[in-house]
Amino acid sequence: MKMLNEFKEFAVKGNVVDLAVGVIIGGAFGKIVTSLVNDVIMPPIGRVMGEVDFKDLKVYLADPAGKTGDELAAVPSINYGQFINVMIDFIIVAFCVFLLVKGINALRRKKEDPNAAKPEPTEKECPYCLSQVPVKATRCKHCTSQLESAANA
């Protein structure tokens, strides 16, 4: 019963919803990048390389001579052209994630303005008992030792 309550608490928190939204958007973004690579980037590269469709680049592990269609598809092969497409997909997605993280970090740095004035301390440490006492105190409230006043410091 305790575990069920913990799960409910976890599921109701915003973390699960944020994660779900991230996964959905990530999946859609992955489809966009795949389309960009397959439909926009690779056709011009293939044309420059002599009308090559990267999806069709492969090394057959058995003799494909005389085979067509389904028979040819059944011949074992190393599909390095498809691998090149997937690697380009990965590089584009990784670069976009890098830019996103870099932008978020830049926003965080702006929030944590290093030039902002730091607030004056409101407490100081008693040199005798190491307790925290107000800055303006002349005696420690814990050990009653005489302290230097703020005016004398």
N, C-alpha and C positions, 0 to 999 in steps of 0.2 A: 504494500500500500504506500509506503514511504517513497519507494522508487517511482511509482506512478505519479505521485504528487510532485516529485522533483522533475520528472519528464514534462508534466503540464506546465510547471513554472518555466522550464527551459524553452518549451515550444511557444509559449505565449509572449516571451520576451521578444524584443525587436531583432535580436541576433538571427534567429531562424528566418524571419521574414526578409531581412537584409540579405542573408545568404541565398535564399530562394530567388530573389530578384536578381542578384548578381549572377547566379547560374543561368537563369533564363536569358538575361541580356548577353552574357558571355557566349551562350550557344548561338544566339542570333548574330552576334558580332563575328563568330567563327564562320558562319555561313556567308556573311558578307565578304570576309577576307578570302575565303575559298573561291567565291565567284570572281573577286578582283584578280586573283592569281590566274585562275583557269580561263577567264573570259576576256581579261584586259591586258595583263602583263605577259603571259606566256605566248599568245598568238603572234605578237610582233617579234618576240625573241625567236620563235619557231620559224617565222618567215625569213628573218635575217640569216638563220642557220640553214636555209634551203628547204622551206616548206615542211619542217619537222613538227609533228604534234608530240609534245613531251609525254603525253599519256601512253603513246604507242612505243616508246623507247624501252626495249627489253632485250635480255640475252636469254635465248632458249637453252634449256638444259638437255633437250633431246632434239633430234632432227625433225624440223617442222615441214620438211619438203612434201609437197603435194597435199597438205592439209589446209582446209578452209573452215571458216565459221566456228561451229561448236567443237570440231575436231582440233582446230588450231588453239582454241581457248583452253582445251584440256591438256595441251603440251605444257609441262612445267617450265616456268621461266622466272628470271629475276627482273622485276619491273622497276628498273632504276629511274625511268622517266617519271613515273608516279611518285617515287621517293623524292625526286628533285622538286616536284610541285608541293609536296607536303612540307619539305624543308623551307621553301619560300613562304608558305603559309605560316609556319612557326616563327620565322624571322620577323615577319610583319606583325604578328600578334605580340611577340615578345617586345618589339620596338614600341608598339602602341601602349602596352602595359608599362614599359619604362617611362614613356612620356607622361602617362597618367600619374604614376607614383612621383615623378619629378615635380609635376604641377602641384600635387597635394602637399609635398614637402615644402615647396616654395610658399604656399598659402600658410602653412603652419609657422614658418619662420617669420612671416609678416605679423602673425598674431602675437608671437613671442618677441616683440620688438626689443632688441638688446640695448637700445639707447634710452629706453623708458626709465624714468627715475624710480629707484627702488625705495619702498616705503621705509621710513625711519623705524628702527627697532623700538618696541614698547617695553621690552624686558632686558635685564642684564643678569649676569651670573654673579652670585655672591662668591667672593674669593675664599671665604672660610668654609662654607658648607656646600658650595656648588649648586645651591637652589636658584631658581629663577625668581627675580624680584622686579617690580616696576623700575624703569629707568630713573625716575625722579626720587626714588626711595633713598633715605639717608641711613636707615637701619634695616637689616635683614629681618623679614617677618618670621623666619624659621629659627635662626640662631641668635638673633638680636644683636649681631655684631654691628659696629659702626662702619658705615660705607662712605665712600667719597660721594658727595652730592654731584648732581649733574652740572652744577655751576662751577664746582672745583675741578671737574675732570677735563 
